[in-house]
Amino acid sequence: MTNNQASEPINPVYLKKRELVAYYLLCSSENTWNIGDAVDLLISRLCLSRKVAYNILRRLRRLGLLRKQFDLVYKCVPFHVYIKRIVEDYVYTRSKRDCS
């Protein structure tokens, strides 16, 4: 992994239910995988179409949750890192509100 990929931020965007489940499955099955294997996993486990599986992977990559290792090989950012980022953002937002 190059240095610019390691420093890419994880956007604290809430995932939709289907995307969250897909991300959890990808993180729990393997750490590094081929894009075709990931699509096959999502199709078999979540009964998705190929197009929907690709779209989910594309969104996860845009959000910084999937990091490209080599051509067509991706690494999943650990699930707890994403959850930690969501909690930090939530606590920060709540602390900025007026609690009157």
DRENVEX-984080 format. One record per residue (C-alpha): residue in one letter; x negated, z, y. Coordinates in steps of 0.001 Angstrom, whole numbers, plus 500000, padded with zeros to 6 digits. Each point is the difference from the previous one (the first is absolute). Example, Ala and Ser with C-alpha at 12.3 -4.5 7.8 and 13.67 -1.06 7.14 Angstrom:
! DRENVEX-984080
A/487700/507800/495500
S/498630/499340/503440
//
This chain:
! DRENVEX-984080
M/500000/500000/500000
T/498691/499116/503406
N/499874/502465/502872
N/502740/498317/502009
Q/502407/500308/497063
A/499220/503675/499561
S/500781/500729/503637
E/503311/498129/500071
P/502754/502411/500969
I/503036/500714/497895
N/503094/499379/502075
P/502373/502973/499870
V/502962/497754/499268
Y/502671/501273/497670
L/500361/497785/496970
K/503339/498937/498633
K/500979/501604/496688
R/499134/496951/497933
E/496625/499591/501736
L/499187/503694/499591
V/500750/499877/496276
A/497938/496816/499628
Y/497081/501564/501876
Y/500195/503128/497835
L/500008/497913/496808
L/497004/497981/501158
C/498042/503124/500962
S/500814/501815/496782
S/499305/497119/497606
E/496500/498967/501118
N/497798/500337/503033
T/498806/496370/500141
W/501954/497035/498667
N/500513/496280/500173
I/502915/498830/502143
G/501576/498232/497010
D/499893/503183/497926
A/501603/501938/502847
V/502808/497447/500290
D/500570/500118/496243
L/500126/503806/500112
L/502595/499986/502772
I/502082/497358/498250
S/500002/501847/496685
R/500447/503562/501298
L/502361/499435/502948
C/501779/496822/498852
L/499060/498149/503167
S/499752/496287/500504
R/496546/498525/500490
K/500697/499248/503661
V/501111/503567/500758
A/496947/501414/498194
Y/497668/497806/502071
N/501798/500988/503206
I/499611/503701/499184
L/496285/499533/499328
R/499614/498027/503218
R/501665/502778/502024
L/497879/502695/498358
R/496893/497985/500852
R/501112/499581/503628
L/500591/503743/500310
G/496486/500727/498747
L/501068/501577/496711
L/498321/497269/497949
R/496397/499109/500703
K/498469/496716/498896
Q/496930/500463/497802
F/499307/496449/498864
D/501949/496770/499895
L/503447/500954/498564
V/498783/503519/499086
Y/501462/502938/501913
K/499479/503726/500087
C/502782/502460/500674
V/499514/502628/502693
P/500719/503311/498212
F/503648/501009/500179
H/499217/503464/501367
V/498105/498440/502937
Y/503122/498076/501017
I/502227/503072/499650
K/497521/502093/501983
R/500040/497418/502813
I/503818/499995/500070
V/500066/503818/500203
E/497418/500046/502799
D/501981/497453/501990
Y/503251/501899/499431
V/498508/503343/501067
Y/498428/498391/503073
T/503313/498406/500997
R/501879/503264/499493
S/497474/501966/502013
K/500398/497616/502959
R/503769/500534/500149
D/501466/502619/502258
C/501296/502781/497736
S/502476/501442/502527
//
